[in-house]
């Protein structure tokens, strides 16, 4: 069996896609910074829709992060009250 066929679709692209979803990349998109190709050449500036989407993703990630912090504080308070 060909080893490449054993990978699920998209698996081989994973290393290339992860950088596109980091917070720093999304912040750069939201600002409208020039995008770059893998060889460093200009790939153009993001469209307003892409900038809006980046801001939405960042806001959602921040919301989830704050919720996680609140849950941890609540759990810690419950542990402290039980002690």
C-alpha positions in Angstrom: 0.0 0.0 0.0 1.3 3.4 -0.9 2.2 5.2 2.4 0.8 8.5 1.2 -2.6 7.0 0.7 -2.7 6.0 4.4 -2.9 9.7 5.4 -6.3 11.3 5.7 -7.1 14.2 3.4 -5.5 17.4 4.6 -3.0 15.6 6.9 0.0 16.5 4.7 -1.0 20.2 4.6 -1.2 20.5 8.4 2.3 21.9 8.9 1.6 24.6 6.4 -1.8 25.6 7.7 -0.9 26.0 11.4 0.9 29.2 10.9 -2.1 30.7 9.3 -4.2 30.3 12.4 -1.9 31.7 15.1 -3.0 34.8 16.9 0.0 36.7 15.6 -1.0 35.9 12.1 -4.6 36.9 12.7 -3.6 40.2 14.3 -1.5 40.9 11.3 -4.5 40.1 9.0 -6.8 42.3 11.2 -4.3 45.2 10.8 -4.2 44.7 7.1 -0.5 43.9 6.9 0.9 42.6 3.6 0.6 38.9 3.3 3.6 36.9 2.1 4.0 33.7 -0.1 6.3 30.9 1.2 9.1 32.4 -0.9 8.7 35.8 0.8 7.2 37.5 -2.2 4.2 39.8 -1.7 0.8 38.0 -1.7 -1.3 41.2 -1.4 -3.1 42.8 1.5 -6.1 41.0 3.0 -9.6 42.0 1.9 -11.9 43.8 4.3 -13.9 40.5 4.7 -10.6 38.6 5.6 -9.8 41.4 8.1 -13.2 41.2 9.6 -13.1 37.4 9.9 -9.7 37.6 11.6 -11.1 40.1 14.2 -14.0 37.8 14.8 -11.8 34.8 15.3 -9.6 36.7 17.7 -12.6 38.0 19.7 -14.0 34.4 19.9 -10.6 33.1 21.1 -10.4 35.9 23.7 -13.9 35.1 24.9 -13.1 31.4 25.3 -9.9 32.3 27.1 -11.7 34.5 29.6 -14.4 31.8 30.1 -11.7 29.3 30.9 -10.1 31.6 33.4 -13.4 32.1 35.1 -14.1 28.4 35.3 -10.6 27.8 36.8 -11.2 30.5 39.4 -14.6 29.1 40.2 -13.2 25.6 40.6 -10.3 26.9 42.8 -12.8 28.8 45.0 -14.9 25.6 45.4 -11.8 23.7 46.4 -10.8 26.4 48.9 -14.3 26.5 50.3 -14.3 22.7 50.7 -11.0 22.7 52.6 
